[in-house]
C-alpha cells in the first residue's frame, strides 16, 4: 500500500470569495470544478504540480442539505467563523492505491463512500461526524477508481507546490499513522502548536498559504 499527496483543501465562505483570494495571493485565476450533490458542496481547482491540485471548496447554496455532516467540517461554527474572515487551508487529501487497507490500518479516517463527477470516479473515507482527524493535520484519504484525474483537465498556470509543513502537539502520535499509511510527497510533520502551511512557487513569487 502507498499513499501520496493528492490535493490541498481550502475552505471558503463561497466560491466568489475563494476565487478573489486565489487571484490576490497567487496571481492566477482558478478553474471551474463541479458539484458534489451528496455533500451539498461545490469547488474551484488549480493545478499545483503533476497530479497535485488546490481545491477551493464551499457550501453550495443551490444544493439540498445533505443527509449527513458535510466533509471538512464545513457545517461547524468554527469553520464558518473562520471562512467569514478569509479562506484557509483546512486539510489535505492523500490518494491511496489500496483505500480499504488504509482505513483498516487507521480507523480514525472513517468509512469509505463512493463518489463520481463526470469522468471522475473515486472513493473517499469520511468520519460519520464529518470531522478532520487531528484538526486537518492528518489527511483525508481517497482512491481514484477512474483513469482520469483533475490535473488532466487543468491548465498549468505557473503554480507549483514546494512543501506542505504540518505541526501538531500530538505529532508523536501522528507520525506512526503517517508511517502506517506510507505517505509520500513533500510533506513534513513536527511537534508544535497546530498549523498547516503550504509553500508554493507562484507568479507572485514564493507564497505561504495557511
C-alpha positions as CSV (number, residue, x, y, z in Angstrom):
1,X,0.0,0.0,0.0
2,X,1.1,3.5,-0.8
3,X,-0.4,6.9,-0.2
4,X,0.7,10.3,-1.6
5,X,-0.4,13.9,-1.5
6,X,-3.2,14.4,-4.0
7,X,-4.7,17.8,-3.2
8,X,-4.9,20.6,-0.7
9,X,-8.3,21.7,0.6
10,X,-9.0,25.4,1.2
11,X,-12.4,26.1,2.9
12,X,-14.2,29.3,1.7
13,X,-17.4,31.1,2.6
14,X,-18.4,31.0,-1.1
15,X,-16.6,30.4,-4.4
16,X,-16.5,34.1,-5.3
17,X,-14.5,34.8,-2.1
18,X,-12.2,31.9,-2.9
19,X,-11.5,33.0,-6.5
20,X,-10.7,36.5,-5.3
21,X,-8.4,35.2,-2.6
22,X,-6.5,33.0,-5.0
23,X,-6.1,35.8,-7.5
24,X,-4.8,38.1,-4.8
25,X,-2.5,35.6,-3.1
26,X,-1.3,33.6,-6.1
27,X,-1.7,35.9,-9.0
28,X,-3.8,33.5,-11.0
29,X,-7.4,32.6,-11.8
30,X,-8.6,29.3,-10.6
31,X,-10.6,27.0,-12.9
32,X,-14.2,25.6,-12.6
33,X,-14.5,22.3,-10.7
34,X,-18.0,21.0,-10.1
35,X,-20.7,20.0,-7.6
36,X,-20.8,17.2,-5.0
37,X,-24.6,16.6,-4.7
38,X,-24.4,14.2,-1.8
39,X,-22.3,16.6,0.2
40,X,-24.0,19.8,-0.8
41,X,-20.7,21.5,-1.8
42,X,-19.0,22.7,-4.9
43,X,-15.5,23.7,-5.8
44,X,-12.9,25.5,-7.9
45,X,-9.5,24.0,-8.8
46,X,-5.9,24.9,-9.5
47,X,-3.1,22.7,-10.7
48,X,0.0,23.0,-8.4
49,X,2.1,20.1,-9.8
50,X,1.9,16.8,-11.6
51,X,-1.2,15.1,-10.3
52,X,-1.5,17.6,-7.4
53,X,-4.0,20.4,-7.2
54,X,-5.5,23.0,-4.9
55,X,-9.3,22.7,-4.2
56,X,-11.3,25.7,-3.1
57,X,-14.5,24.3,-1.6
58,X,-17.6,25.9,-0.2
59,X,-21.2,25.0,0.7
60,X,-23.3,25.1,-2.4
61,X,-26.2,27.5,-1.7
62,X,-28.3,25.9,-4.5
63,X,-27.9,22.3,-3.3
64,X,-30.2,20.4,-1.0
65,X,-28.8,19.9,2.5
66,X,-27.0,16.5,2.7
67,X,-28.3,13.8,4.9
68,X,-25.0,13.7,6.9
69,X,-22.5,16.3,8.0
70,X,-20.6,17.8,5.1
71,X,-17.0,16.9,4.7
72,X,-14.1,19.0,6.1
73,X,-16.2,20.3,9.0
74,X,-17.9,22.9,6.7
75,X,-21.0,22.8,8.8
76,X,-19.3,23.6,12.1
77,X,-19.4,27.0,13.7
78,X,-15.6,27.2,14.0
79,X,-15.2,26.7,10.2
80,X,-18.0,29.1,9.3
81,X,-16.5,31.8,11.6
82,X,-13.0,31.4,10.0
83,X,-14.2,31.5,6.4
84,X,-16.3,34.6,7.1
85,X,-12.9,36.3,7.6
86,X,-11.0,34.6,4.8
87,X,-10.4,31.3,3.1
88,X,-8.0,29.0,4.9
89,X,-6.1,25.7,4.4
90,X,-8.4,23.3,6.2
91,X,-6.7,20.0,5.5
92,X,-5.2,17.9,2.7
93,X,-6.0,14.7,0.9
94,X,-3.8,11.7,0.2
95,X,-4.6,9.3,-2.6
96,X,-4.1,5.6,-1.8
97,X,-3.7,2.6,-4.1
98,X,-5.5,0.4,-1.5
99,X,-8.0,2.5,0.3
100,X,-9.6,-0.3,2.3
101,X,-6.2,-1.2,3.7
102,X,-5.6,2.4,4.7
103,X,-8.8,2.7,6.7
104,X,-8.2,-0.7,8.2
105,X,-4.8,0.4,9.4
106,X,-6.1,3.8,10.6
107,X,-9.8,3.5,11.5
108,X,-10.0,7.2,12.5
109,X,-10.0,8.0,8.8
110,X,-13.7,7.0,8.7
111,X,-15.9,4.9,6.4
112,X,-15.5,4.6,2.6
113,X,-18.1,6.2,0.4
114,X,-18.4,6.3,-3.4
115,X,-18.4,9.5,-5.4
116,X,-18.4,10.5,-9.1
117,X,-18.5,13.7,-11.1
118,X,-18.5,13.4,-14.9
119,X,-15.4,11.4,-15.9
120,X,-14.0,11.3,-12.4
121,X,-14.9,8.3,-10.1
122,X,-13.4,7.9,-6.6
123,X,-13.9,6.5,-3.1
124,X,-13.3,8.7,-0.1
125,X,-13.1,7.9,3.6
126,X,-15.2,10.1,5.9
127,X,-15.8,10.0,9.6
128,X,-19.5,9.9,10.3
129,X,-19.4,13.3,12.1
130,X,-17.5,15.0,9.2
131,X,-14.5,15.7,11.4
132,X,-11.0,16.2,10.1
133,X,-8.6,14.0,12.1
134,X,-6.1,15.9,14.2
135,X,-7.5,19.2,13.1
136,X,-6.7,18.6,9.5
137,X,-3.0,17.7,10.0
138,X,-3.9,14.1,9.4
139,X,-5.0,13.8,5.8
140,X,-8.3,12.6,4.5
141,X,-7.7,9.6,2.2
142,X,-9.2,8.6,-1.1
143,X,-8.7,6.3,-4.1
144,X,-9.3,7.2,-7.7
145,X,-11.2,4.5,-9.5
146,X,-11.1,6.2,-12.9
147,X,-8.0,6.7,-15.0
148,X,-8.9,10.4,-15.2
149,X,-7.5,12.8,-12.6
150,X,-8.5,16.5,-12.3
151,X,-5.0,17.7,-13.2
152,X,-5.6,16.1,-16.7
153,X,-8.0,18.9,-17.5
154,X,-6.4,21.8,-15.5
155,X,-4.1,24.3,-17.2
156,X,-0.6,24.9,-15.8
157,X,-0.8,28.4,-14.5
158,X,2.6,28.6,-13.1
159,X,1.9,27.5,-9.5
160,X,3.9,24.6,-8.0
161,X,3.8,23.1,-4.5
162,X,7.2,23.2,-2.8
163,X,6.2,21.7,0.6
164,X,3.4,21.1,3.0
165,X,4.5,21.9,6.5
166,X,2.4,20.5,9.4
167,X,2.7,20.8,13.1
168,X,0.6,19.4,16.0
169,X,1.1,19.0,19.8
170,X,0.4,15.3,19.3
171,X,2.9,14.9,16.4
172,X,4.4,11.8,18.2
173,X,1.0,10.1,17.8
174,X,0.6,11.3,14.2
175,X,4.0,10.2,12.8
176,X,3.2,6.4,13.3
177,X,-0.1,6.9,11.5
178,X,1.8,8.5,8.6
179,X,4.2,5.5,8.6
180,X,1.3,3.1,8.6
181,X,-0.1,4.8,5.5
182,X,3.3,5.0,3.9
183,X,2.7,8.6,2.9
184,X,4.9,10.0,0.1
185,X,5.3,13.6,-1.1
186,X,6.7,16.9,0.1
187,X,5.0,16.6,3.5
188,X,6.6,17.2,6.9
189,X,5.1,17.0,10.4
190,X,6.7,18.1,13.6
191,X,5.6,18.9,17.2
192,X,4.3,22.3,18.0
193,X,1.1,24.4,18.0
194,X,-1.3,23.1,15.3
195,X,-0.6,24.6,11.9
196,X,-0.9,23.8,8.2
197,X,1.3,25.8,5.8
198,X,1.6,25.1,2.1
199,X,4.5,26.7,0.3
200,X,4.2,27.3,-3.4
201,X,6.1,28.9,-6.3
202,X,3.6,31.3,-8.0
203,X,3.6,34.2,-10.4
204,X,3.6,36.3,-7.2
205,X,6.8,34.7,-6.1
206,X,7.1,32.1,-3.3
207,X,3.9,32.2,-1.2
208,X,2.8,30.5,2.1
209,X,-0.8,29.5,2.4
210,X,-2.4,28.7,5.8
